[in-house]
Amino acid sequence: MKEQSTGKILKRLFVIGMKFRSWFIFTLIISILLAAVSTYRPYLTMLVVDQDIMVSKDTGLLMKHIYILIALVFGESLLNFFLVYFSNFISQNVIRDIRERLYHKLIYFKTSFFDKTPIGQLVTRAVSDVETISVVYTDGFLMVFGDVLRIVFVLVAMFLVNVNLSYISLAILPIMVVITRFFQKKLKKAFGDERTWTATQNSFVQERLSGMPIIQVFNRQEAEFKKFDDININLKSALLRTVYIFSLFFPVVELISSVFIGLILFYGGYIKIFPGEIIAFIQYISMLIRPLRQIADRFNNIQRGLVGAERVLGVMDENFEMPNEGKLVKSTFEGKIEFKDVYFSYDEKQEVLKGISFTVNPGETVAIVGATGAGKSTIISLITRLYDINSGKIFLDDVELKDYELYNLRKHLGVVLQDVFLFHGTVFENLSFGDESVTLEKIRAVAKDIEVDEFIESLPGAYDFVVSERGSSISLGQRQLLSFLRAYLSDPKILILDEATSSIDVESEKLIQKATEKITKNRTSIIIAHRLSTIVNADKIIVMEGGKIVEAGTHTELLAQNGYYSNLYQGQLKAVEM
């Protein structure tokens, strides 16, 4: 991920914020009014003293100024409220917009991106890193603008009060800029380390919680805890470095501020100025130092937000979307699939498919068998274009796969995977998958058609039964049945079943066999098979080994060849008999 300059990040965030231009302008007007109102108070105090209002005992004029002063204080408080509220209002709207853009980008990324990127890191980017950007708006653009405006107004007022003392006031500005710039570089690295270790910790925890059964079965609790402890110590050290720099920064600013105030008062004691000017100038000195300190304080928070923004924008700049340059859109397919000399690898080191060629005719049921790692499931990923091939060609109805509009292509594919993923939600929500056209009545009718309605109705609440994360609250066989129903609901022309009957009980297998016969009827079907007894009636069986097709034919033809398939089949028969 390419490092970006602070100025470039701020510019991009400002452009994103301009989506809410009207609110920005409204808040800037509030900042201007607040700067003017707050600057006028010391000047009013000077008028009260130097015009001898208090000495002359002019009660009426004194009360008039007091009423004005009360109105200014009330107005300043009200403007401060609006400034803080609308700054945060803009911030949260921008954060929502950035989070939506990021998530929308992620859901269209290639599968290979998620293969290489820890999910915990992406969660950190989409949640905590995005949230840190909010300070760029709450403590950044608007607040810093208001602070700078106050400094300008105060300096103008100070020159109106006393020119000589005002020149001394200007000396602190370059000193503060140099100090702030120095600490900025230190903080950027410290915040970067903190966010890196935070993402590492999130990835580690997410992965270990997902694999907790494995950790416990192999008694790896203490070993994994030690790894977590090491990460946690590094995160603590990174956080303490930011605290150290942050803690050092403010005493330095305070020291410079105190020296500055002392010089002003010392010089003021040797020149002739009016009492009201002294009082006003002391107030203005405080008002000048406060926004300078606030800018420094805000800068530290902004730096953290900029580190988060750099990471989030870095992901948003990535170009990992699956190419969708195809223009062909079809309402239906005949279902002919053809692979011609297809080579594919998940990385550059090892080829998974090595010159695969085969044809599936419309309406045929073709089974693909072979040992683990032979490349069976990869074929499914290529047909659905989760990955693109390295070389060769894949055709659907004699048209190259990449020439189809991607989402139109996937719309006509029904897929049942070995590792069935169900989301936390009701059975109905998992089956409809957010498609408003899929009604409960339609689901019930399709469920009866493939004879899985009885199983669903037996669940507590039936279609309103809440499935836990990844479907762990129901059996593997039941998850497979729901996956079959979900695929069948879209009425696909091409059906793909990936190890759909592996590792399930006999009763569920019978239900799945019935469902398979129903949903494969009159449609092109590709079945990745583990149990060879389930595909004896397939129109064609393709046998793979080491990324190549070693045999092809019907069940009877392959047994007669007395080759690889025959050995696999006989081996499974013996295992069942034992």
N, C-alpha and C positions, 0 to 999 in steps of 0.2 A: 504494500500500500504506500503510495507516494506521499512524502511529507509535504504539507502545505504551509505557506507563511501565515503569520497571524493576520496580516492585512488582508490576504486573500480570503481567509475564513470569515473574518468580520464582514467583508464585502458581500460574500455569498449569504451570510445570515441576514444581513440588512435587506438584500434583494428578496429573500423569502419573507421577511417581515413586512415588506411593502404590499403584500397581498391584503394587509389590513391598514392600508394607507390612511383612511379616514380617521381611524382610531389613533394612529400615530400622530397625525396633525393635531387632533383634539388634545392629546396628552402633551404635545410640545407647547401648545398655547397655554396650558395649565402651568407648565414649567416656567414659561416667560412671566406669567402673572405672579407666580410664587416668588421668583427672583426679585421682581420689582417691589412687591409688598414687603418682603423680609428686609430688603435694603433700605427702605424708607423709614423703618422704625428708629434706628439710631439717629438719623437725620432729624426726625421729629423731636427726639430727646434733646438734641443740641439746640434746636430752636427754643424749646421750653426754658433751658438754662440761660442761653446767651441773650435772649430777648428780655431777660429780667422778669419773666412772668412770675417766677416763684418769689423773687425779691420784692416786686411791687405788690404782691398779694392780690393780683387780679384773678379772683376766684373764677369768674365767668370764663375768661380766656383759658385758664388752667384746666377747668372741667371740660371745655371744648376739646382741648388737646388730649385729655385723658380718654374721652369718648372715642376720639379718632384712633388712639392707641389701642383701646379695647377692640374696636372694629378690625384694626389691622391684625391683631393677634388671633381673633376669631376667624378672619378670612384666611390667614396663613395656615391655621389648623385645618380648615375645610379644604383648602387647596392641596395640602399635604396628603389628606385622606384620598382625594380624587387621584392624585399623582400615583400613589402607591397602588390603589385599587386598579386603575386602568393600565398601569404598567404590567401588573400580574395578569390582568384580563387578556392583554395582547400576548403576553408570554405563553399562557396556557393554550391559547388558540394556535399560536405558531408551533408549539410543541406537538399539539394534536396533528397539525398538518405535516410536520416532519415525520412523526411516528407513522402516519398513514402512508406517506411516500416511501419510507424505508420498508415497511411491511409489504406494500404492493410490489416493490422492487424484488424483495426476497422470494415471494411466492412464484415469481416467474423465472427464477434462476435455474440453471441446469442442475440435474441431480448430482453431477460430479462436483459441484461447488460444495454441497452439503456432505459429500464423501470426505472432502479434505478439510472442512472447517468444523471445529468443535461446536456443537449446538449451544453449549454454555456461553461461548464467546458471542454468538449471535444474540442470545437472550440478553446479555450485558449491553450489547449495542442498541437493541430495540427498546430496552427498559431504562436501565440506570444511566447509560451514556446520553440517551435522548433527554432524560430528566435534567441532567446537569446543564444542558444547553439553556434551560429556562433562565439561569442567572445572567446570561448574556443580555437578555431583554429586561429582566427586573432590576439588575444592578448595572446593566450595560448601557445600551444606546440612550435610553430616555433619562435614566438617573444621572449618568455621567454628563449628558447634555445639560441637565438642570444644574448640576454642580458647577460646570464650566460657566454657565450663564450667571450663576450667583457670584463667581469669582470676578467676572467682567463687570457686573453691576457694582460690586463692592469696591473694586479698584477705581471705577469712575467716581463713586461717591467719596472715596478717600481723597482723590485729587481735588474734588470740590471742597472738602473740609480743610486739607492741608497738603500742599504740593510737596514740600520737603520730606515730610514723613512718608508720603506715598512712594517716593523714589526708593526709599529704603525697603519698602514692602515688596518691590519687584524682585529683590535679590533672592528671595526664597524660591521663586518659581523655577529657575534653571536648576537649582540644587535638588529640588523635589523630583524634577524630571530625570536627572542623572541617577538618583537613588532608586526611583521606581523602575527605571530601565534595567539597572543592575539586578534587582531582585526578581524582575520578570523572567530573565533567563534561567535563574536558579529554580524558580517555581515551576516553569514549564516542564523542565526535566523531572522534577519531583512529582508533579501531578501526572505526568506520562507514566512513570514507574508505578504509581499508585493504581492507575486505571488498568495497566497491564496485569498486575498481580490480582486485581479484583476480577478481571475476566478469566484469568487462570483458575482462580478459586471457584468461580461459578461453574466453569466447565468441569472441573474435578468433582464437585459436589453433585452436579446433574448426572454425570456419567456413573458415579458410584452408587447413587440412590437407585438409578435404573437397574444396575447390576448387583443389587444387594444380595439376592439369593446365592449368586456365585461366590461373593465375598464370604458369606457365612458358611457355605458348604465346604470351602477350602480353608476355613479358619484363618482368613486374611484380615480380620478386623484390626488387629494391632499394627500390622504392616501398613494397611491403608490409612490408619489413624496417624501413623508417623509421617506419611507423605503429606497428609492434610496439615499436620502441625508445622512441617517445614514451609509449606506454602503460606500458612497463616502467619508465621514468624516474618517471612519476607514482606507480606502485606503490612504487618504492623510496623516494620522498619521503614517501609515506603511512606506510610502515613505519618510516622514520627518525624521523618525528614521534612515533610510539608509543614508540620506543626513547628519545627525548629526554625525554619526560614520565616514562617509567618510570625512567630514570637519575637524573632530578632528584628523584623522589619518595623514593628510599631514603636519599640523603644527608641530606635534611631530617628524615626519621624518625630516622636515626642521631644527628644533631645534638641533636634534642630528647631522645632517650633518654640521651645522655651528660650533658646538662645536668641531667636529672632524677636520674640516679644520683649526680652530684656533689652536688646539694642534699641528697639523703638522707644521704649519708655525712658531709657537712659538719655537718648538724644532729645526726646521731648522735654526733659527737665532743663535743658540748656537754651531752649528757644522760647520765645514769647508766643503762647497760644491761649485762646480763651478756654475757660473751664468746660463749656459745652463741647468744644472741639476735643478736649481730652477724653471726656466721657464717651463721645461718639466714636473717637478713634480706638479706644479700648474695645468697644463693642465690634467695630469693624475688623480689628485684628483677629478677634475670636471667630467672627463670621468668615474671615478669609482662610484661617487655619482649618476650620471645620470641614469645608468642602474639599480642601486639599487632602486631609486625612481620609475623608470619605471616599475620594477618588482612589486613593491608595488601597483602602480596604476593599472597595468594589473591584479594583483591579485583580486582587488575589482571588476573589470569587469568580471573576470573569475568566481568569486564566484556567481555572478548573473546567469551566464551561467550554472554553475553546479547545481544550484537550479532548473532551467528550465529543465536541462538534467535529474535530478532525477525524476521529474514528468513525463517527456516523456518516459523515460526508464521504469518507474513503470507501465505505461499503456501497453508498449510493452511486459512486463514480465507477464502480466495477461493472464490466460488461460481460456478465455471465449468462445472459438470457439465451435460451435455445433459439437459434435462428428461425424465423418464421417468414421466409421470403416466398413461400408457395402461395399461389393465387387461386388454385382450383378448389371450389367448394361444391360438394355433391350432397344431395338429399338422401341418397342410398348407395350402397355398394353391392356388387355381385359377390365379392369376397375372395377373389383370387389373390394369393400371396406368392411372390417369387423372390428368392434370394439368389443373386448371381455373384459368385466369387467374392464373398463378403469377408473382409478382415476387420478385426476390432480389438482394441486393448483399452483397459481402464487407465493405464499410464503408458509411458514410453518404454517400459522395461520388459513387459511380458504380453504377448498376444494371447487373447482369450479365444477368439475365433480365427481360424486359419483357412481361408478360402472356402467358406460354406456356400453350397449351392443346393437348392431344393425348391419344389413347387407344391403349393397347396391349392387344389382346385375349389371352385365355389361349392359350398355345402359339404365339403369333406371334413371328416374328423381325423386329424393327424396327431399322433402321440410322439413325443420326443423323450427318449430314455437315455440313461447313461450314468456313470458314477459321479459323485460329487466333484464339482470343478470341471466337468466336461464342457460347460458352456451353454447348458440348456436354458437357464433363466435369463442369460444374456440375450438370447434370441428374442425373448418377450420384451426386454427393455428396448431393443432396437426397433421392434415393430411399433411400440407405443411412442417412440422417439424420446424416451427419457435420456438416451444417449444417441449420438450420431456416429455412423460407421467411419472407419479410417479410409477404407477403399472398397471398391465393388459397388453393387447397386441392389436396392430393395424396391420391388414393384408391388403396387396394389392395384388390381384391375388394369394391369399393363401400363400404369403410370408411375413414374418414380416417386417414392414416398415423400421426398423433400419438396415436390411440386404441389402437394396438397397444403391448404391452409391448416396449420398445426392443430388448432382447437376444433376445427370441423372434423379433422381426422380422428382425434381422440373421442369425439362425441359418438362415433360409430363403433368404438371398441369397448367390449366388456371384459374386465379383468378381475380374476379371483386369485389373490396371492397366497403363498404358503403362510407367511406371517401376516395374519389378518389384523389390520389396525382399525380399532373402533375408538371413537372419541368419547370423552366423558359427556354423557347426555342420554336422552331417552332412546329406546329402540327406534321409534318413529323418526327422530332427528338424525340418527345414524343412517337410516335407510333413505330418507328423502334428501339428505345432504344439502339442505337449504334450498332445494328446488321447489318453488311454490306450486309448480304444476303437478307435483306428485302428492296426491291426496291420500288420506288414510284408507279410503274406500278402494283406491287403486292398489295400494300396498296389500290390503287384505285379499283382494281378488287374485293378485299375482302369487301371493303366499299360498293360497289354496291350490292354485294351478300346479305348483311344484311341491305341494304337500309338506310345507314347513309351518303352516298356520297353527297346527296343533301344538307344536313346540313353543311358539311365541305366546299363544294364549295361556300356556301353562306357567309362564313367568308371572311373578307378582306385579300386577298392574298391566300385564300384557304389553301393548305397544307403548305404554307410558313407563315401563320398567327402566330405571336409570342404570345405564351401563357405566361401570367405573373406568378409569383411565386405561387405555389399551384393551378394554374388555375383560379384565381379569376377574370380574364378578360372575362370569359364565364360562362354561367349558370350552376347550379348543374346538370341539365338534360343533357346538352351538355357534361359536363365532364364525366358523366356516359356512354354516347354513345361512347366517345373516349376510355374509359376504356374497354368497350365491344369489340371494334375493336382491341385494343391492345392485349386482351386475345385471340381473335379469330385468329389473325395473326399467332400465334404459332401452330395452329391446334392441341390443346391439346386433349388427350384421356379422361381426367377427367376435368370437368369444375365446378368451385365453384363460386357461386354468393352470396355475403354477403350483404343483405338488399339493393339489387340493385335498387329497385323501391321506396324506402322510401324518403319522403320529396321532391318530384319532381312534376312538373306541369303535367296536363293531357295529353297534346300533346306529351311531352317527354316520358311519360309512355307508350303511344301507340307505339312509335318508339322502345322503349326498349322491349316491349312485342313481337313485330315482330322480333327484333334481338335475343331475348331469344329463340323463337321458332326455329330460324335458327341454332343458335350455339349449342343448346342442342340436336339437332337431331342426332341420332346414336352415342351418347357418354354419358358416365356416368356423371350425373349432380347432384350437391347438391346445393339447393337453401335455403339460410337463408331468411325467408319471414317475412315481417312486415304487408303488406297488404294481407290478406288471400284470397282475390278475385283473386289474380294473380297466385295462386298455386292449384286451384280447379282441374286441369287436371293432377296433379303430380301422378306418379305411387304409391308413398307412402308418407305419411305425418307423421313425428315424432314430437310429442308434448312434450316439456320439461318444467319442473318447478323445481326450486331449485337445479339444477345440476343433475336431474334424468329424465328419460323418463317415462312419466305418461300415454301416449297413443300413439298408432301407427296404421296406416291403411290408406285407401283411404279417399278422402273427404266425399264420401257418407257414408262409414262405420263409420267414426268418428261422423258425424251428427246424425246418427242413435243411437249412444251410449249416446247421450244427456249428454255429460260430459264436460270436460275442454275445448276441442276444440270447441264444439258446442256453449258454452257460449261466447268464444272469437269471433267466427264468427257472432253470432247473435248481439253481442255488436257492432261490426264494421258496420253491416248493419243498425242498428238503428242510429249510428253516421252519416252515409252517408245520410240517409233519413232526418235527422234533419238539 
